[in-house]
Amino acid sequence: MTVPDPPGEASAARAADRALRAAARHSAGRLAAVSGCSVAAAGAALAEPAVLGHTLDLLLRQDPARVRWTVWCAVVIAAEVLLDAATARLTGGVDARSTAWLRRLGLGRLLRTAPHHAARHSPGELSARLTAQATTAGAVPAAVVTASVALVPPLGGLVALVLVDVWTALAFLAGLPLLALLLRAFARDSGASVSRYQEVQLDLAGRLVEALGGARTIAAAGTAEREQARVLARLPELGAEGRRTWRIYGATMARTGALMPLLLYVVLGVGGVRLAEGALGVGGLLAAVRYAGLAAGVGAVTGRLAAVVRGRAAARRTAALFELPELPQGERRLPASGPGTLQLCGVRVVRAGTVLLHDVDLRIPGGTTAVVVGRSGSGKSTLAAVAGRLTACDAGRVLLDGVPLDELSAEELRREVGHAFERPALFGESVAAAVAFGGGPGPAPEAVRAAVRAAGADAFVRRLPEGYDTALADAPLSGGELQRLGLARAFCRAGRLLVMDDATSSLDTRTAREVERALADGVRPGTRLVVAHRVSSAARADLVVWLDAGRVRATGTHAELWRDPGYRAVFGVGAPDPRAEPEPASRPPGRKAVR
């Protein structure tokens, strides 16, 4: 009894087939050329036995036309060789284009989805899907074409064999049902085995990348042998599935390899009898044997069929990336003179069945510095991600200057909403390029240097071997230095809203205060939403948003909230001490506290 496919596997198979069809359309012209060359090569292969047999009869009879037909033999053989070579070359090009297309599709979906969707897949698993798995899947479009055309010589050879001599054809046909059963069993068994092999391979890759990423922790804990055993735990299973796959392939090839010569011997024996009876000439016998060889070539389809099976299984693994939902965007623009007012209206966020934000209503006036505080797990980073449209909310709306963020164009959104993170990732060939990294026109060199100074990073950047032109690979950066360069990048691209998710956690107190002053005076004016843990950051803010278990428990100035023991407990402080209680710093002229 066949076990029905689980819904997830059936969905992945459909997604994989859609992606493979799209890859085939992407290389439609080249696939047509592959098909044309393959069909022409098949035609030459079918013509060859008839031409050779007729030429042999002419040579035996010393017919004057034998010279012309000998030339035709050479032409047909040369055409078959050249067309096969052209097919192989074109097939390689199609494989490369299809692989590149699948990789671009998967990578594009991965980069355009919300980060929490991408985080469901480990880095090692993603690398395997976009490299080895995509390469195997990329061979499917051309393999389907060549496998289909590969049936032409066997079928044509069988028809020609009937035309040459029906009795030799019947002798050959007697063994075809067994061959069909062998191929059917191969397709069924190898598909399941290849799928399991690739699944284990992805898991191994994920474990390896995890171990490499935590190499320092493993070394410090002295657990190298344990981690090695964990990474390689499924290696025997991988080996078993690999051996099983090759046993299935080898057994099928061995059986077809044994069956085909037997069929040819039967054809040769029947043909010999027919030759002795005078019902078949020498040339006819040669043609019959060659056509039987072509008809027996149906077993060669096994190799191409195996490529299709492996490729479809790999495509199903890669299909998890193809199906990642894109973060939807619109086409609207923000009002030109908007101050950067941020509003969250009934925002609700659910991840893996857990509600992270409960119907949050919040208004942050333009030009305000708002600090988000709360215990670990209260939803601070989720609020920051929703406010900057790094992720979508499941209910409610987020508006910037009255325009819903999901209706803004991607270009407008990323130009006007900037981000700084706790652990920034730097991209670019040099330090200056890393700070200037972003969409749209690049900032001027002086703007880059001003942003680096505002982030308190100018001094250590100038000490690098080539200063701002130092390659990132040659710039040994501490955690604080890396964070300052991330801040500089955010300052360089600051729009009317700047979201800082714990972006000063690795800075010392003095540098953090310098950054806060730079935010007030040295960076483009706008609204700041800052996730922070320091009392000093909350004390200097215009507005404090106190989150508790995904809900806004209170908003106000730090001085107002400080009277609440629960608020003080967020910072690990007990009863208020007038001598230790921080006082809000003076604000820039024209900026008022928001109550």
C-alpha positions as CSV (number, residue, x, y, z in Angstrom):
1,M,0.0,0.0,0.0
2,T,1.4,3.4,-1.0
3,V,1.7,5.8,1.9
4,P,0.3,9.3,0.9
5,D,2.7,12.1,0.7
6,P,2.5,14.5,3.7
7,P,1.0,17.8,2.8
8,G,4.4,19.6,3.3
9,E,6.2,17.3,0.9
10,A,3.5,17.5,-1.7
11,S,3.6,21.3,-1.5
12,A,7.4,21.3,-1.8
13,A,7.2,19.0,-4.8
14,R,4.7,21.4,-6.5
15,A,6.9,24.4,-5.7
16,A,10.0,22.6,-7.0
17,D,8.3,21.7,-10.3
18,R,7.1,25.3,-10.7
19,A,10.6,26.6,-10.2
20,L,12.1,24.0,-12.6
21,R,9.5,25.0,-15.3
22,A,10.4,28.6,-14.7
23,A,14.1,27.8,-15.1
24,A,13.3,26.0,-18.3
25,R,11.5,29.0,-19.6
26,H,14.5,31.2,-18.6
27,S,16.7,29.1,-21.0
28,A,14.0,28.3,-23.6
29,G,16.2,29.3,-26.6
30,R,19.1,27.2,-25.5
31,L,16.9,24.3,-24.6
32,A,15.4,24.5,-28.1
33,A,18.9,24.3,-29.5
34,V,19.7,21.3,-27.3
35,S,16.5,19.6,-28.4
36,G,17.3,20.4,-32.1
37,C,20.8,19.1,-31.9
38,S,19.7,16.0,-30.0
39,V,16.9,15.2,-32.5
40,A,19.3,15.7,-35.4
41,A,21.9,13.4,-33.7
42,A,19.1,10.9,-33.2
43,G,18.2,11.2,-36.8
44,A,21.8,10.6,-37.9
45,A,22.0,7.6,-35.5
46,L,18.8,6.1,-37.1
47,A,20.0,6.7,-40.6
48,E,23.4,5.2,-39.9
49,P,22.5,1.4,-39.9
50,A,20.4,1.7,-43.1
51,V,23.2,3.6,-44.9
52,L,25.9,1.2,-43.6
53,G,23.8,-1.9,-44.6
54,H,23.0,-0.5,-48.0
55,T,26.7,0.4,-48.6
56,L,27.8,-3.0,-47.5
57,D,25.5,-4.7,-50.1
58,L,26.9,-2.3,-52.8
59,L,30.4,-3.2,-51.8
60,L,29.7,-6.9,-51.9
61,R,28.1,-6.5,-55.4
62,Q,30.9,-4.2,-56.6
63,D,28.2,-1.7,-57.6
64,P,29.6,1.6,-59.0
65,A,27.5,3.6,-56.6
66,R,29.5,2.1,-53.7
67,V,31.9,5.1,-53.6
68,R,29.1,7.7,-53.3
69,W,27.5,5.7,-50.5
70,T,30.7,5.3,-48.7
71,V,31.0,9.1,-48.6
72,W,27.5,9.2,-47.3
73,C,28.5,6.8,-44.5
74,A,31.3,9.2,-43.5
75,V,29.0,12.2,-43.6
76,V,26.4,10.5,-41.4
77,I,28.9,9.3,-38.9
78,A,30.6,12.7,-38.7
79,A,27.3,14.4,-38.3
80,E,26.3,12.2,-35.5
81,V,29.7,12.8,-33.7
82,L,29.5,16.6,-34.2
83,L,25.9,16.8,-33.2
84,D,26.5,14.8,-30.0
85,A,29.4,17.2,-29.2
86,A,27.2,20.3,-29.8
87,T,24.5,18.8,-27.6
88,A,26.9,18.2,-24.8
89,R,28.3,21.7,-25.0
90,L,24.8,23.3,-25.1
91,T,23.6,21.1,-22.3
92,G,26.5,22.4,-20.1
93,G,25.5,26.0,-20.8
94,V,21.8,25.3,-20.0
95,D,22.8,23.6,-16.8
96,A,24.9,26.6,-15.7
97,R,22.1,29.1,-16.6
98,S,19.4,27.0,-14.9
99,T,21.6,26.7,-11.8
100,A,22.4,30.4,-11.7
101,W,18.7,31.2,-12.1
102,L,17.6,28.9,-9.3
103,R,20.3,30.4,-7.0
104,R,19.2,33.9,-7.8
105,L,15.6,33.0,-7.2
106,G,16.4,31.4,-3.8
107,L,18.8,34.1,-2.7
108,G,16.4,36.8,-3.8
109,R,13.5,35.3,-1.8
110,L,15.9,34.8,1.2
111,L,16.9,38.5,1.1
112,R,13.4,39.9,0.5
113,T,11.7,37.9,3.2
114,A,11.3,39.0,6.8
115,P,14.4,38.1,8.9
116,H,12.4,35.8,11.2
117,H,11.4,33.7,8.1
118,A,15.0,33.4,7.0
119,A,16.1,32.5,10.5
120,R,14.1,29.2,10.3
121,H,17.0,27.8,8.2
122,S,20.5,27.4,9.6
123,P,23.4,29.0,7.6
124,G,24.9,25.6,6.7
125,E,21.6,24.4,5.4
126,L,21.1,27.5,3.4
127,S,24.6,27.2,1.9
128,A,24.0,23.6,0.9
129,R,20.6,24.5,-0.7
130,L,22.1,27.3,-2.7
131,T,25.2,25.5,-3.8
132,A,25.2,21.7,-4.2
133,Q,21.4,21.3,-4.2
134,A,20.9,24.1,-6.7
135,T,23.6,22.6,-9.0
136,T,21.9,19.2,-9.0
137,A,18.5,20.8,-9.6
138,G,19.8,23.0,-12.3
139,A,20.6,19.9,-14.4
140,V,16.9,18.9,-14.6
141,P,15.6,21.1,-17.6
142,A,18.3,19.8,-20.0
143,A,18.2,16.3,-18.6
144,V,14.4,16.1,-19.2
145,V,15.0,17.2,-22.9
146,T,17.9,14.9,-23.5
147,A,16.1,12.0,-21.7
148,S,13.0,12.6,-23.9
149,V,15.0,12.7,-27.1
150,A,17.0,9.7,-25.9
151,L,13.9,7.7,-26.5
152,V,13.9,8.5,-30.2
153,P,16.7,6.2,-31.2
154,P,15.4,3.2,-29.3
155,L,11.8,3.7,-30.6
156,G,13.0,4.5,-34.1
157,G,15.3,1.6,-34.0
158,L,12.5,-0.7,-33.1
159,V,10.3,0.6,-35.9
160,A,13.2,0.3,-38.4
161,L,13.9,-3.3,-37.1
162,V,10.2,-4.2,-37.9
163,L,10.7,-2.7,-41.4
164,V,13.9,-4.6,-41.9
165,D,12.7,-8.0,-40.7
166,V,9.6,-8.6,-38.5
167,W,10.9,-11.8,-37.0
168,T,14.0,-10.2,-35.6
169,A,11.8,-7.4,-34.3
170,L,9.6,-9.9,-32.5
171,A,12.6,-11.6,-31.0
172,F,13.7,-8.3,-29.6
173,L,10.3,-7.3,-28.3
174,A,10.1,-10.4,-26.2
175,G,12.5,-9.0,-23.6
176,L,11.1,-5.4,-23.4
177,P,8.5,-6.0,-20.7
178,L,11.3,-7.1,-18.3
179,L,13.3,-4.0,-19.2
180,A,10.3,-1.7,-18.5
181,L,9.9,-3.3,-15.1
182,L,13.5,-2.7,-14.3
183,L,13.4,1.0,-15.2
184,R,10.1,1.5,-13.3
185,A,11.6,0.0,-10.1
186,F,14.7,2.1,-10.5
187,A,12.8,5.3,-10.7
188,R,10.7,4.5,-7.6
189,D,13.5,3.2,-5.4
190,S,16.2,5.7,-6.4
191,G,13.9,8.7,-5.8
192,A,13.2,7.8,-2.2
193,S,16.9,7.0,-1.5
194,V,18.2,10.2,-3.1
195,S,15.7,12.3,-1.1
196,R,16.8,10.8,2.2
197,Y,20.5,11.2,1.3
198,Q,20.0,14.9,0.6
199,E,18.0,15.4,3.8
200,V,20.9,14.0,5.9
201,Q,23.4,16.0,3.9
202,L,21.6,19.2,4.7
203,D,21.5,18.4,8.4
204,L,25.2,17.6,8.4
205,A,26.0,20.9,6.7
206,G,23.9,22.8,9.3
207,R,25.7,21.2,12.2
208,L,29.1,21.9,10.7
209,V,28.4,25.6,10.2
210,E,27.0,25.8,13.8
211,A,30.2,24.2,15.1
212,L,32.4,26.5,13.1
213,G,30.5,29.6,14.3
214,G,30.9,28.5,17.9
215,A,34.5,27.4,17.6
216,R,35.7,29.6,20.4
217,T,33.0,28.5,22.8
218,I,33.8,24.8,22.0
219,A,37.5,25.4,22.6
220,A,36.9,27.2,25.9
221,A,34.5,24.4,27.1
222,G,36.8,21.6,26.0
223,T,34.1,19.8,24.1
224,A,35.8,19.5,20.7
225,E,35.4,15.7,20.7
226,R,31.8,15.9,21.8
227,E,31.0,18.4,19.0
228,Q,32.9,16.3,16.5
229,A,30.7,13.4,17.4
230,R,27.6,15.5,17.2
231,V,28.4,16.9,13.8
232,L,29.3,13.5,12.4
233,A,26.6,11.6,14.2
234,R,24.5,11.1,11.0
235,L,27.6,10.3,8.8
236,P,26.9,6.5,8.9
237,E,23.3,7.2,7.9
238,L,24.6,9.4,5.0
239,G,27.0,6.6,4.0
240,A,24.2,4.0,4.2
241,E,21.9,6.1,2.0
242,G,24.7,6.8,-0.5
243,R,25.6,3.1,-0.8
244,R,21.9,2.2,-1.1
245,T,21.5,4.7,-4.0
246,W,24.5,3.3,-5.8
247,R,23.4,-0.3,-5.2
248,I,20.0,0.5,-6.8
249,Y,21.8,2.2,-9.7
250,G,24.4,-0.5,-10.0
251,A,21.8,-3.3,-9.8
252,T,19.7,-1.7,-12.5
253,M,22.7,-1.1,-14.8
254,A,23.9,-4.7,-14.2
255,R,20.5,-6.2,-15.0
256,T,19.9,-4.0,-18.1
257,G,23.6,-4.6,-19.0
258,A,23.0,-8.4,-18.9
259,L,19.6,-8.2,-20.6
260,M,20.7,-6.1,-23.6
261,P,23.5,-8.4,-24.8
262,L,21.1,-11.3,-24.5
263,L,18.5,-9.5,-26.6
264,L,21.2,-8.7,-29.2
265,Y,22.3,-12.3,-29.3
266,V,18.7,-13.5,-29.8
267,V,18.3,-10.9,-32.7
268,L,21.6,-12.0,-34.2
269,G,20.6,-15.7,-34.0
270,V,17.2,-15.1,-35.6
271,G,18.8,-12.9,-38.2
272,G,21.4,-15.6,-39.0
273,V,18.6,-18.0,-39.6
274,R,16.8,-15.5,-41.8
275,L,20.0,-15.0,-43.7
276,A,20.5,-18.7,-44.2
277,E,16.9,-18.9,-45.5
278,G,17.6,-16.1,-48.0
279,A,15.0,-13.9,-46.5
280,L,17.6,-11.4,-45.3
281,G,20.8,-10.1,-47.0
282,V,24.1,-9.4,-45.4
283,G,23.5,-5.7,-45.4
284,G,20.0,-6.3,-43.9
285,L,21.5,-8.4,-41.2
286,L,24.0,-5.6,-40.3
287,A,21.2,-3.1,-40.3
288,A,19.0,-5.4,-38.1
289,V,21.8,-5.9,-35.6
290,R,22.6,-2.1,-35.5
291,Y,18.9,-1.2,-35.1
292,A,18.5,-3.8,-32.3
293,G,21.5,-2.1,-30.7
294,L,19.7,1.3,-30.9
295,A,16.5,-0.2,-29.6
296,A,18.4,-1.7,-26.7
297,G,19.7,1.8,-26.0
298,V,16.5,2.4,-24.0
299,G,18.6,1.2,-21.0
300,A,20.9,4.2,-21.5
301,V,18.0,6.3,-20.6
302,T,18.5,5.1,-17.0
303,G,21.4,7.5,-16.5
304,R,19.4,10.5,-17.7
305,L,16.5,9.4,-15.7
306,A,18.7,9.2,-12.6
307,A,19.8,12.8,-13.2
308,V,16.1,13.9,-13.4
309,V,15.3,12.0,-10.2
310,R,18.3,13.5,-8.3
311,G,17.5,16.9,-9.6
312,R,13.9,16.9,-8.6
313,A,14.8,15.7,-5.2
314,A,17.3,18.5,-4.9
315,A,14.8,21.0,-6.2
316,R,12.4,19.9,-3.4
317,R,15.0,20.8,-0.9
318,T,15.7,24.1,-2.4
319,A,12.0,24.8,-2.8
320,A,11.9,25.8,0.8
321,L,13.6,29.0,-0.2
322,F,11.4,29.6,-3.3
323,E,8.4,29.6,-1.1
324,L,9.6,32.1,1.4
325,P,7.0,34.9,1.6
326,E,8.2,38.3,0.4
327,L,7.6,41.3,2.7
328,P,5.0,43.2,0.7
329,Q,5.6,46.8,-0.2
330,G,3.6,49.4,-2.1
331,E,4.4,52.4,-4.3
332,R,3.5,55.4,-2.1
333,R,5.9,58.1,-1.0
334,L,6.1,60.1,2.2
335,P,5.0,63.7,2.4
336,A,7.9,65.9,1.7
337,S,7.8,68.0,4.8
338,G,6.9,65.3,7.3
339,P,8.6,65.4,10.7
340,G,8.8,61.7,11.2
341,T,5.8,61.0,13.4
342,L,5.6,57.2,14.1
343,Q,2.3,55.6,15.0
344,L,1.5,52.0,16.0
345,C,-2.2,51.3,15.9
346,G,-3.4,48.0,17.4
347,V,-0.2,46.2,16.4
348,R,-0.1,42.5,17.1
349,V,2.8,40.1,16.3
350,V,2.6,36.3,16.6
351,R,5.6,34.0,16.0
352,A,5.4,30.2,16.2
353,G,2.1,30.5,18.1
354,T,3.4,32.9,20.7
355,V,2.1,36.5,20.9
356,L,5.1,38.8,21.1
357,L,3.3,42.1,20.8
358,H,-0.3,42.5,22.2
359,D,-2.4,45.2,20.4
360,V,0.2,47.9,20.9
361,D,-1.0,51.5,20.4
362,L,1.8,54.1,20.4
363,R,2.4,57.6,19.0
364,I,5.9,59.1,18.9
365,P,5.8,62.7,17.7
366,G,8.3,63.7,15.0
367,G,11.7,64.8,16.2
368,T,11.4,62.8,19.4
369,T,13.9,60.5,20.9
370,A,12.0,57.6,22.3
371,V,13.7,54.8,24.3
372,V,12.1,51.4,24.6
373,V,12.9,49.6,27.8
374,G,11.7,46.3,29.4
375,R,12.9,43.0,30.7
376,S,14.4,40.4,28.4
377,G,11.7,38.9,26.3
378,S,9.3,41.8,26.7
379,G,9.2,42.4,22.9
380,K,11.6,45.3,22.5
381,S,13.4,44.0,19.4
382,T,10.1,42.9,17.9
383,L,8.7,46.4,18.3
384,A,11.8,47.9,16.7
385,A,11.6,45.5,13.8
386,V,7.9,46.3,13.2
387,A,8.5,50.1,13.5
388,G,11.2,49.9,10.8
389,R,9.3,47.4,8.6
390,L,11.9,44.7,8.9
391,T,9.0,42.4,9.7
392,A,5.2,42.7,9.2
393,C,2.6,42.7,12.0
394,D,-0.2,40.2,12.0
395,A,-2.8,42.8,13.0
396,G,-2.9,46.5,13.1
397,R,-0.9,49.1,11.2
398,V,2.3,51.1,11.5
399,L,2.3,54.6,10.0
400,L,5.1,57.1,9.4
401,D,3.8,60.7,8.9
402,G,0.4,59.2,8.3
403,V,1.4,56.8,5.6
404,P,1.2,53.0,6.4
405,L,4.7,51.5,6.0
406,D,3.3,48.6,4.0
407,E,2.1,51.1,1.3
408,L,5.5,52.7,0.9
409,S,7.8,51.8,-1.9
410,A,10.9,49.8,-0.9
411,E,13.2,52.6,-2.0
412,E,11.3,55.3,-0.1
413,L,11.1,53.1,3.0
414,R,14.8,52.3,3.2
415,R,15.8,55.9,2.3
416,E,13.7,57.4,5.2
417,V,14.0,54.6,7.8
418,G,17.4,53.7,9.0
419,H,18.6,50.9,11.3
420,A,21.5,50.3,13.7
421,F,21.9,46.9,15.3
422,E,23.6,45.3,18.3
423,R,25.7,43.0,16.1
424,P,26.1,44.8,12.7
425,A,27.3,43.0,9.6
426,L,29.6,45.1,7.5
427,F,29.7,44.8,3.7
428,G,32.2,46.5,1.3
429,E,35.7,46.3,0.2
430,S,37.0,49.0,2.6
431,V,36.0,50.6,5.9
432,A,34.7,53.7,4.0
433,A,32.7,51.5,1.6
434,A,31.2,49.6,4.6
435,V,30.0,52.9,6.2
436,A,28.6,54.1,2.8
437,F,26.8,50.8,2.2
438,G,23.2,51.1,1.2
439,G,20.8,51.6,-1.7
440,G,20.6,54.7,-3.9
441,P,23.4,57.2,-4.6
442,G,26.4,56.8,-2.4
443,P,27.2,59.5,0.2
444,A,30.2,61.9,-0.4
445,P,33.5,61.0,1.3
446,E,33.1,63.9,3.7
447,A,29.6,62.7,4.7
448,V,31.1,59.3,5.5
449,R,33.8,60.8,7.7
450,A,31.3,63.0,9.5
451,A,29.2,59.9,10.3
452,V,32.3,58.1,11.5
453,R,33.2,61.0,13.8
454,A,29.6,61.2,15.1
455,A,29.8,57.5,16.0
456,G,33.1,58.1,17.9
457,A,35.0,55.8,15.4
458,D,37.3,58.3,13.6
459,A,40.2,57.9,15.9
460,F,40.6,54.1,15.6
461,V,39.8,54.2,11.8
462,R,42.7,56.6,11.3
463,R,45.0,54.2,13.1
464,L,44.2,51.4,10.7
465,P,47.0,50.6,8.1
466,E,45.3,52.4,5.2
467,G,42.9,54.5,7.3
468,Y,39.4,54.7,5.7
469,D,40.7,52.8,2.7
470,T,41.7,49.8,4.8
471,A,40.2,46.5,3.5
472,L,37.7,45.1,6.0
473,A,39.5,41.8,6.0
474,D,42.7,43.6,7.2
475,A,40.8,45.6,9.9
476,P,40.8,43.7,13.2
477,L,37.8,45.1,15.0
478,S,36.7,44.7,18.5
479,G,33.0,44.3,19.4
480,G,32.7,48.0,20.3
481,E,34.6,49.1,17.2
482,L,32.4,47.0,15.0
483,Q,29.3,48.5,16.7
484,R,30.6,52.0,16.2
485,L,31.0,51.4,12.5
486,G,27.5,50.0,12.3
487,L,26.3,53.2,14.0
488,A,28.3,55.3,11.5
489,R,26.6,53.5,8.6
490,A,23.2,54.2,10.2
491,F,24.1,57.9,10.8
492,C,25.4,58.2,7.2
493,R,22.0,57.0,5.9
494,A,19.8,58.5,8.6
495,G,16.3,59.4,7.4
496,R,13.4,60.9,9.2
497,L,13.2,57.8,11.4
498,L,16.2,56.0,12.9
499,V,15.7,52.7,14.7
500,M,18.5,51.6,17.0
501,D,18.1,48.1,18.4
502,D,20.5,47.9,21.4
503,A,23.1,49.5,19.1
504,T,25.3,50.9,21.8
505,S,25.4,47.9,24.1
506,S,29.1,47.2,23.4
507,L,30.2,50.9,23.9
508,D,31.7,52.2,27.1
509,T,29.6,54.8,29.0
510,R,31.6,57.8,27.8
511,T,31.4,56.7,24.1
512,A,27.7,56.0,24.5
513,R,27.1,59.5,25.8
514,E,29.1,61.0,22.9
515,V,27.0,59.0,20.5
516,E,23.8,60.3,22.2
517,R,25.0,63.9,21.9
518,A,25.9,63.3,18.2
519,L,22.4,62.0,17.7
520,A,21.0,65.3,19.0
521,D,23.3,67.6,17.2
522,G,25.5,65.8,14.5
523,V,23.0,63.6,12.7
524,R,20.1,64.5,10.4
525,P,17.2,65.6,12.6
526,G,14.4,63.1,12.9
527,T,12.7,60.7,15.1
528,R,14.8,58.2,17.1
529,L,13.4,54.9,18.4
530,V,16.1,53.4,20.6
531,V,16.1,50.0,22.3
532,A,18.3,50.4,25.4
533,H,19.2,48.9,28.8
534,R,21.1,51.8,30.3
535,V,19.5,54.1,32.8
536,S,21.4,57.0,31.3
537,S,19.9,56.3,27.9
538,A,16.4,56.4,29.3
539,A,17.2,59.5,31.4
540,R,18.3,61.5,28.3
541,A,15.3,60.5,26.2
542,D,12.3,62.7,25.4
543,L,9.9,59.7,25.8
544,V,10.3,56.3,27.5
545,V,8.2,53.4,26.3
546,W,8.0,50.7,28.9
547,L,7.2,47.2,27.5
548,D,6.1,44.4,29.7
549,A,5.3,40.9,28.2
550,G,4.5,42.4,24.8
551,R,2.3,45.2,26.1
552,V,3.0,48.9,26.6
553,R,2.8,49.2,30.3
554,A,3.4,52.9,30.5
555,T,4.9,55.8,28.6
556,G,6.3,59.1,29.9
557,T,9.6,60.7,30.8
558,H,12.2,58.8,32.8
559,A,11.7,61.0,35.8
560,E,7.9,60.2,35.8
561,L,8.3,56.5,35.4
562,W,11.1,56.2,37.9
563,R,8.6,56.6,40.8
564,D,7.2,53.1,39.8
565,P,9.1,50.3,41.6
566,G,8.4,48.0,38.6
567,Y,10.1,50.4,36.3
568,R,13.1,50.7,38.5
569,A,13.2,46.9,38.7
570,V,13.7,46.8,34.9
571,F,17.2,48.4,35.6
572,G,17.8,46.2,38.6
573,V,17.2,49.1,41.0
574,G,15.2,48.7,44.3
575,A,13.8,51.6,46.3
576,P,14.6,55.0,44.9
577,D,17.6,56.8,46.3
578,P,17.5,60.5,45.7
579,R,21.3,60.7,45.7
580,A,21.6,58.0,43.0
581,E,18.6,58.7,40.9
582,P,19.7,60.0,37.5
583,E,18.4,63.3,36.3
584,P,17.3,63.8,32.8
585,A,20.0,65.6,30.8
586,S,19.3,69.0,29.2
587,R,17.7,68.7,25.8
588,P,18.6,70.6,22.7
589,P,16.8,74.0,22.3
590,G,13.3,73.6,21.0
591,R,12.9,70.0,22.0
592,K,10.3,69.3,24.7
593,A,9.5,66.3,26.8
594,V,6.6,64.3,25.7
595,R,4.2,63.4,28.4
